[in-house]
């Protein structure tokens, strides 16, 4: 069983493929040149979806059956004219908006942060923060109004990268239940198919606006969720009703406000081994690996203890690893992959014990997705 990596960058997508043993890799193509590729997913039928954006033409979704030829969908997530936007979000991302769309009072859709294939639908988490759903393979999209027009929306505060819905989890045993992570509103959960949503941030430090950075869970154990926040690493066992810190063994940073906690973005979980992987960074000021040493941390006991893994990783790395830039292939043993803002791609075929460099000198890496075939 080979693995295909879709590495989304600021200037296109690198498509890498392995042999069945994951010992040999080739770059099939650097596709979609000139587009910022922000997310990718694959549905149950094997169709790939890639989200792109451009400074002039805005947001689009492309589909492919082979990652060789692509077709742009005619439809996509869109806000209705008149939907009131967040002026601070618009100010933060104004340099990336298409020409002529600078009205701070209009809700702009400037990026698709996350494409997520659930069993019954395709979801898009977007910026300015919102959620959209397609039941026909992306041909048409409908807003999830219960979240997009949530009663707490006027209180949502953008993170450094704006107000983005970047993490989506679903419960395979209960299609009415799902979770969305928004910077900096936190986590929201729906138990009624998206009609209503409740904020789920109890126990999380909210001094930075409850800025969730990433979520991960085992779909077979959906109530246990791991959460990397701006101000710490957390776990819940009750679907988000309560959260607790799980930082033993993780490197702690002093943030710009002197708060000490684990800071980072990328997080992933392998259901087979129940391993959770994270890449902590040195403070919100610096956003590079601690001491410049690139290291991936793993827990095999639900976050009670974490260990650093760095065999094969460089000793000098001062690049960031963004929230969407780590992926797992869920093979046995698990393959773990991540990319840096300096354009390096790294892979482990043995659950993080040993690492190798798959690619270098790519544009800034925004997302990495792994698909076993």
Secondary structure as UniProt FT lines:
FT   STRAND          3..9
FT   TURN            10..11
FT   STRAND          12..18
FT   TURN            20..21
FT   STRAND          25..31
FT   TURN            33..34
FT   STRAND          36..42
FT   TURN            44..45
FT   STRAND          48..54
FT   TURN            55..57
FT   STRAND          58..64
FT   STRAND          71..72
FT   TURN            81..82
FT   HELIX           87..93
FT   HELIX           94..96
FT   TURN            99..100
FT   TURN            104..105
FT   STRAND          111..117
FT   STRAND          122..127
FT   TURN            128..129
FT   STRAND          130..134
FT   TURN            137..138
FT   STRAND          142..143
FT   HELIX           145..148
FT   TURN            151..152
FT   HELIX           153..155
FT   TURN            160..161
FT   STRAND          164..170
FT   TURN            172..173
FT   TURN            175..176
FT   STRAND          178..183
FT   TURN            184..185
FT   STRAND          186..190
FT   TURN            193..194
FT   STRAND          198..199
FT   TURN            202..203
FT   TURN            207..208
FT   STRAND          212..217
FT   HELIX           219..221
FT   TURN            222..223
FT   STRAND          225..229
FT   TURN            230..231
FT   STRAND          232..236
FT   TURN            239..240
FT   STRAND          244..245
FT   TURN            248..249
FT   STRAND          253..254
FT   TURN            256..257
FT   STRAND          260..261
FT   STRAND          263..270
FT   TURN            271..274
FT   STRAND          275..281
FT   HELIX           283..286
FT   HELIX           290..292
FT   STRAND          296..299
FT   TURN            302..303
FT   STRAND          307..309
FT   TURN            311..312
FT   TURN            323..324
FT   STRAND          326..328
FT   STRAND          336..339
FT   TURN            341..342
FT   STRAND          345..348
FT   TURN            351..352
FT   STRAND          356..359
FT   STRAND          365..372
//
